[in-house]
Amino acid sequence: MRNIFFIALLCAAFSAQAQSGWHYLVEPQYADAGNMREGMAFFIENEKYGLIDASGKLILKPIYQKIDDCAEGMLAFMAGGKFGFLDKTGKEVIKAQYEEVGFYQSGLVRVKTGGRWGFLDKTGKMIVAPQYDEVDNFIDNLAKVRLGSKYGFIDKKGKLIIPVDYEEVFNFSEGMAEAKINGNWTYIDKKNKQLTAPQYETVFRFREGLGAVLLKEKWGFIDKKAKTVIAHQFEDVAVFYEGAAEVLKGEKWGYINKSGALIVQPIYAYTSNFSEGLAAVKENDKWGYIDKTGKMVITAQYDEAKDFGNGVAAVKVGNKWGYINKMGKYIIEPQFIQANSFVDNIALVYVGDLWGFVKLGAK
C-alpha cells in the first residue's frame, strides 16, 4: 500500500512537471544525499555512499562508509573507520589513514592523526605537521590554531603569525579577527595589532566594512578605524548584507542602513538577512518578503521561507515545500517534505521517504 501511495505521488509530480519549467534530474530514490557541489553530489544506498554528477550520471557506486561534499575538486571519504580523499573522478588520491578531516580551502585541508591536527596539500604531503589541539580552515591565508586553552594563527607554511596567546578567536573576515583577552573582546589585524582596547562583551565579524559590538548590553557598529559609526542602542543585531542589517528594538526587528538610519521600522517578530534585494519576514504568524523600503512585495502567506538564490526561494505551505520566483509566482508548487535551495539550477528534495534532485528548465 505504501508503494502504491508513493507511485501516486510521483505520477502527480510528473504531471505537474509537464506543465511547468522544471523536471526531476534524479527521481527520488536515495536514503540520503548531499547538495550538488562543484558539479557532483554524494548519495546513500544500503548505508553506503556513492557519487553522481550534475547530469545525474553515476560516478561512483555506493561502496564507502562516508563521503563529504566536494571542495576544490576533492572529497573526503571514510573506509575502515579512517578518512582519505577522492578526486572528482572517484579515484582515491590520498589513502584512508586519518582520524578526522575537514574540507579543502586555499589548497590545504586540516587532518587529525595521533590526536593532533595538521594540514595536507592535494598530493597528500603534510605541509603543517600535526601538533595542534584544534585548527580551522585557512581564511584570508591564515588558520586559527589552539594549543591547550590558547589560540593564535598560522600561515600556509605553518609559521606562527599571531602568537597562541588569546582566550578565544574567530576566523579573519575583511582583514580583521575577533579576539578575546581577559574576558573582553576586541579585533586584531594580521599583524596582531588590536583595533581597540579589549572592552566589549562580545563582537561579530566585520562585514561590508563594519563590525557589530556589544557594550553595556547595547549593540552598535564600529569601522576599521575604531570609530563608533552606529551608536550602541540595539538589544540585538546581525551583520550587514547588501547594505542592510537586522536590528532588535524592544521586542521587534527592523533594518538599518550603514549610516544607522532605520530603513524598515522594527515591527516584525522574526526577520532574515537581505538576499537578492529581498528579505523574509514574519508577520501575523506567516512569512513573506519585503524590499529595502519595507514594502511587502510578496504577501505574508508561508509557514516557512528561505532566502532567495538564483532568483528562486523555497517556501513552505502547510507541511509541503515548493519554490517561488521574486514575483511570488510558484516555479514549483508545494509538494516536497523538504526542499533545499537551488545551486546552479539544481536542488535536493525529499519526497515520501527518499531524496532526489530537481532541475529548473525543460528536460
Secondary structure by P-SEA (a helix, b strand, c coil): caaaaaaaaaaaaaaaaaaccccccccccccccccccccccccccccccccccccccccccccccccccccccbbbbbcccccccccccccccccccccbbbbbcccbbbbbcccccccccccccccccccccccccccccbbbbbcccccccccccccccccccccccccccccbbbbbcccccccccccccccccccccccccccccbbbbbcccccccccccccccccccccccccccccbbbbbcccccccccccccccccccccccccccccbbbbbcccccccccccccccccccccbbbbbcccbbbbbcccccccccccccccccccccbbbbbcccbbbbbccccccccccccc
